[in-house]
Amino acid sequence: MRRGTAVVRRYTVLLALAVLFIAPLVWAFATSLKSKSEATRMPPTLLPVEPTTAAYGTLFEGTTETPVLRWFANSLIAATLHMVLVLVVSSLAAYALARLEFRGKKLIFGMIVGTLLVPGFVFLIPSFLIVDSLGWLDSLTALIVPGAAGAFGVFFLRQFFLGLPRELDEAALMEGANHWQIFLRITLPLSRPALATLAVLSFLSNWNDFLWPVYVIFSPEYFTLPPGLSILQGAYTIDYPVIMAGAALASVPVLILFAVTQRYVIEGISRSGLKG
């Protein structure tokens, strides 16, 4: 009896958390289907009385100053390429720190982890100066490359790699394989859960980034969705259906990515642990 009660309580809590996280998405989508007058009605309506897709029409029409579809494409390109770079750089560095032996390895790892303790805004000006000196300002390259060698990805994958049996490496070395072959044919295939988790996290961080694009992008055609959608707010009035339509549009790739990788994400987080 007590066990049944505990199960009921557990699922009740899970259901409450699910409603808590899903409610904003439902509210945004419902508001995007309302008219402007209904969206500002008091008391507010949960579902649109007379559903309309006018907000999406306004959103997709766009202008030279608000090319929303271009912003969407920019966000998708930048987040995808940034995710790929993070996976490549972090996996290579993590493999060296987890599976190879060389002088100063612990010191290097300690310095990498130490950067996690530094607030992110401290790197804004140095990163801006580097991007400026490379001639990347006002281009998608400025959104893709910086941050690709982040400490979190290296730390996260290193912890996962440490959990893989070393006997696999030793057996491969005895068969004549080198470390590059071991990395590509053994370590990476066994690390799909961790790689999927890092892919989702790096995609989200780039997709949702607002501050950095505002610093380095000046032309509307190179904006991504977060800074671009802020332009849709008027100086004196706010078109809530259009803004919520933009929010709904921005959530689609994220939801699809998580739906595809959720099994690997859960497994990757559960298996990474905190091994030294």
N, C-alpha and C positions, 0 to 999 in steps of 0.2 A: 504493500500500500504506500509506504514511504517512498519507494523507488518510483512508483507511478506519479506521485505528487511532485517529486523532483524533476521528472521528465516534463511534466506539464509546465512547471515553472520555467524550466530552461527554454522550452519552445515559446513560451509567452514572452520572455525577454528577447529572444531572437526575432520574434514577429514584431515586437515594439521597435527594435533597432532597425529592422527592414523598413517599416513604415516611416521612421524618422529620416532615413537616408533617401527613400524613394519620393517622399512628399515634395521636396523642392523641385524635382524633375517633373512630377505631375503638374505642379502649380505653374511652372514655367511653360510647359506645353499647352496647358489649358488657357493661360493668359494670352499666349500667342494666337489663339483661335478666337479671341474676343475682339469686339470693336473698341475703339479708343475710349468711348464714353463708358462702356461697360467695365473696362479695365480699371477705371477710376471711381466706380460706383461704390457708395458706402450704404449699407454694409456690403462687403465684397461677395461675389458669387464664386462658388468653387468651380463649377463647370459653366462653359459659355451658354447663355440662353439661346443666342442665335449664332452658331459657329460660322466663322468666315476666315478665309485664307488671305485676306487683304494684306495682312502684315508680311506674309511671305512674299507676296507680289511686290510690295514696296522694297523688301529686303533684296530680292533678286534683281530688280530693275537696276538699282544702283546709279551712280553718277561717276564723273571723273574724280570727284572728291571722296566718294564712298563706294568703291568697287568691292562689294562684299564677297562675291564669288572669287575675285582675285585674292582677297585676304584669306579666304578659306584655303585656296590652293597654296598660297605662301606658307600658311601654318602647317599644312600637310607635308609639303616638301621639306621645310626646315625641321620639323619634329622627326620625320622619318629618317632623314640623313643624319641628324644629330644622334638619334638612337643607334644607328648603325656604327657611327664613329665611336660612341661610348662603348658598345659591345666589343669592337675590335681592340681599342686601346686598353680598356680595363681587363679584358681576358688575357691579353699578352702580358701585361704587368702583373696580374694576379698569379698567372702560372709561374712566372719567374720567382715571385716572392714565396710561393707555396711549395713548389716542386724542385727548384734548383738550389744548389748550395754555392754561395759566393761570399766574399768578405764584405762586411757592412750591410748585410741583408736586413738584420733587425733594426739597425739605425735608419736605413732608408724607409722601412715600413713604419717606424715610429714617427718619422717626419711627415709621411703621407697622412697618417691618422691624425697627427697634430693639427693639420690644416682643417680638419672637421670642427675644431674648436673655435676657429676664427669666423666671426660673423660674415655672411656673404656680401654685405654692402661694402666691406673693406676693399674687396677686389674690383669694385666698379670703376674707379678712376684708373688704376693700373691696366685693367683689361681694355678700357676705352682708349688709352694711349697706345697700347700695342696694336689694337685693331686699326686705329688711325694711321700708325706708322706703316702698316701693311697695305693701306689703301682699300680696306674692306668696308669703310663706313657707307651707310645707305645701300647695302646689298644684303642678300640672303646669307652670304658667307659669314657675315658678322653674327648671325643668329645660329649658325650650324656648328662652326668650329670651336669657339670659346666654350669652355666647360666640358669638352669631350674627354678630357683627362681628369675628371673629378675623382676625389679621394674616396667617395662613398662606393663607387662601382668597383674600384680596386679592392677595397676592404671587404665588400660583400662577396665578391667572387673568390677571393683568397680564402675566406672562411669555408666556403663550399668546397673548394679544391682540396683543402686540408682533410676533409672528411672522406675523400676517395681513397680506396686501398692503394698503398704504395706498391703492393705486390704486382699490380697491373703494369706499372711503369718498369719494374725490374724484369718482369717476364718479357715485355716488349724490347727492352734493351738487350736481353740475352738473345732475342731473335734477330737482332741486327738493326732495329729501328732507332732513329735518332729522336731528340727531344721535340723537334718540329713535327715529326710524324706522330709521336705520342700525343702531342697537343691537339692535332687535327683529328686523329682517328680514334682516340680513347677519351681524353679529357673533355673535349667539347661535346661529343655525343652523350656522355654521361651527365653533363651539366645543363641539359636543356631546361630543367625547372628553374635553376638559378638565372640562366640567360634570359628566359622568358620574363621572370620577375624584374630583372634589371631593365629589360627592354620596355616594359610597361611604365616603370618609374621614370626612366629617362625621357620617354615620349611625353608623359604627363607634365614633367617639369618644363620641357620646352614648349609644349602646346599651351600651357596656362601662363607662361611667363609674360608679365606686363612691363616691369620696370626696365629690363635690359633693351627690349625693342624700342622703347621710348627714347632711350639714350642714343642709340646708334642708327635708327631709321628716321629719315626726314621726309621722304616722298610717299604720298598715299598709296602708290601702286606697290610698294614694298612692305606695307604694314602687314602684320599678322592679325588674327581675329581679336585677341584681348585689347590691344590699343586701338584697333580699328573700330570695334563696336562702341568704344567710349565716345567716338565722334558723333554717333547717332543721337546722343543726348543733346537736346537743344539748350540754349542758354536760359530760357524761361519756362519751357514746357518739355515734358518727357513723353515720348511715344512708347508706352510700356509694351503694347503688343509687338512692335517691331523689335524692341530690345530683347524681349523674351523669345521671339522667333530666332534672333541671332544666338541667344544662349542655347536654345534647343538644337540649332544647327551645329554649334560648337561641341555639343555633348555626343553627337552621333559617332564620330570616329573613336572616341574614348570608350564608349559603351561596346562598340563592335570589337575593339582590341581586347578589352577585358573579357568579353564573352568567349573569345577564341582562346585566350591564354589563361583563364581563371584556374584550370586544373593544375597547370604548371606553376602558376604564381603561388597557390596555396602550398604545394609540395616544396617549392623552392624556399619559401619563408620558414617552413617547418623543419627543413633539413639543414639550413645554413648554420644555425646555432651561433655560438660565440667561442669556438675553439681557438686556442692560441697557436 
